[in-house]
Amino acid sequence: MSAKVDDGAQMMNREYMQSFCILKASRIPNLQRIVDYLKDYCFAHAIVSGRGKGKVYIT
């Protein structure tokens, strides 16, 4: 599981030019910071979630 989380953080760093890191001692707050960043990014760029008529703006 730890390897998948680390891979995800590395992908985020490449795709969004950030410097996220996941430390074992503070994994939950680190992941929360990534989720908050993605939520803000999606809201700022009007990215929607869902398929078809059920699309909603991520807020």
GROMACS elastic network, one bead per residue, 0.5 to 0.9 nm:
[ bonds ]
;  ai    aj funct       b0    kb
    1     4     6  0.52451   500
    1     5     6  0.63830   500
    1     6     6  0.87131   500
    2     5     6  0.51526   500
    2     6     6  0.61808   500
    2     7     6  0.85866   500
    2    24     6  0.83526   500
    3     6     6  0.50731   500
    3     7     6  0.60801   500
    3     8     6  0.85566   500
    4     7     6  0.50071   500
    4     8     6  0.61119   500
    4     9     6  0.86707   500
    5     8     6  0.50445   500
    5     9     6  0.62910   500
    5    10     6  0.87068   500
    5    22     6  0.74906   500
    5    31     6  0.88964   500
    6     9     6  0.51297   500
    6    10     6  0.62541   500
    6    11     6  0.86733   500
    6    21     6  0.76666   500
    6    22     6  0.65632   500
    7    10     6  0.51091   500
    7    11     6  0.62164   500
    7    12     6  0.86666   500
    8    11     6  0.51027   500
    8    12     6  0.62371   500
    8    13     6  0.86861   500
    9    12     6  0.50448   500
    9    13     6  0.62361   500
    9    14     6  0.87629   500
    9    19     6  0.85405   500
    9    20     6  0.60836   500
    9    21     6  0.62939   500
    9    22     6  0.70319   500
    9    31     6  0.87670   500
    9    34     6  0.83081   500
   10    13     6  0.50703   500
   10    14     6  0.63550   500
   10    15     6  0.87021   500
   10    19     6  0.84890   500
   10    20     6  0.76264   500
   10    21     6  0.79409   500
   11    14     6  0.51465   500
   11    15     6  0.60555   500
   11    16     6  0.83694   500
   12    15     6  0.52006   500
   12    16     6  0.57278   500
   12    17     6  0.74576   500
   12    18     6  0.69982   500
   12    19     6  0.83657   500
   12    20     6  0.74642   500
   12    34     6  0.83848   500
   13    16     6  0.55684   500
   13    17     6  0.50372   500
   13    19     6  0.55326   500
   13    20     6  0.62525   500
   13    21     6  0.87808   500
   14    17     6  0.53835   500
   14    18     6  0.72263   500
   14    19     6  0.88208   500
   15    18     6  0.80728   500
   16    19     6  0.89825   500
   20    30     6  0.76959   500
   20    31     6  0.89383   500
   20    33     6  0.85142   500
   20    34     6  0.72912   500
   21    27     6  0.89843   500
   21    30     6  0.70356   500
   21    31     6  0.88420   500
   22    25     6  0.87101   500
   22    26     6  0.72630   500
   22    27     6  0.55919   500
   22    28     6  0.86247   500
   22    29     6  0.89068   500
   22    30     6  0.57042   500
   22    31     6  0.71533   500
   23    26     6  0.53926   500
   23    27     6  0.54227   500
   23    30     6  0.73739   500
   24    27     6  0.52787   500
   24    28     6  0.88836   500
   25    28     6  0.86659   500
   26    29     6  0.57986   500
   26    30     6  0.62336   500
   26    31     6  0.87453   500
   27    30     6  0.51535   500
   27    31     6  0.61079   500
   27    32     6  0.85560   500
   28    31     6  0.51800   500
   28    32     6  0.60773   500
   28    33     6  0.86587   500
   29    33     6  0.62054   500
   29    34     6  0.87867   500
   30    33     6  0.52005   500
   30    34     6  0.65774   500
   30    35     6  0.88927   500
   31    34     6  0.50849   500
   31    35     6  0.62633   500
   31    36     6  0.86116   500
   32    35     6  0.50491   500
   32    36     6  0.60708   500
   32    37     6  0.85137   500
   33    36     6  0.51118   500
   33    37     6  0.61396   500
   33    38     6  0.87071   500
   34    37     6  0.50597   500
   34    38     6  0.62431   500
   34    39     6  0.86313   500
   35    38     6  0.51588   500
   35    39     6  0.61485   500
   35    40     6  0.86387   500
   36    39     6  0.51049   500
   36    40     6  0.61938   500
   36    41     6  0.85152   500
   37    40     6  0.52052   500
   37    41     6  0.60341   500
   37    42     6  0.85995   500
   38    42     6  0.60260   500
   38    43     6  0.84775   500
   39    42     6  0.52615   500
   39    43     6  0.61885   500
   39    44     6  0.86068   500
   39    58     6  0.68594   500
   39    59     6  0.68403   500
   40    43     6  0.51331   500
   40    44     6  0.60466   500
   40    45     6  0.85761   500
   40    58     6  0.88334   500
   40    59     6  0.80041   500
   41    44     6  0.51699   500
   41    45     6  0.61525   500
   41    46     6  0.84126   500
   41    47     6  0.82542   500
   42    45     6  0.52338   500
   42    46     6  0.57949   500
   42    48     6  0.73836   500
   42    57     6  0.83185   500
   42    58     6  0.65180   500
   42    59     6  0.81561   500
   43    46     6  0.51031   500
   43    47     6  0.63694   500
   43    48     6  0.83320   500
   43    57     6  0.72826   500
   43    58     6  0.60257   500
   43    59     6  0.61686   500
   44    47     6  0.79014   500
   46    57     6  0.68729   500
   46    58     6  0.79316   500
   47    56     6  0.89709   500
   47    57     6  0.65844   500
   47    58     6  0.69728   500
   48    55     6  0.61944   500
   48    56     6  0.55644   500
   48    58     6  0.58317   500
   49    54     6  0.85211   500
   49    55     6  0.55246   500
   49    56     6  0.55631   500
   49    57     6  0.62733   500
   49    58     6  0.63472   500
   50    53     6  0.82444   500
   50    54     6  0.59156   500
   50    56     6  0.64113   500
   50    57     6  0.88132   500
   51    54     6  0.57927   500
   51    55     6  0.55064   500
   51    56     6  0.88978   500
   52    55     6  0.61168   500
   53    56     6  0.87386   500
   56    59     6  0.87431   500
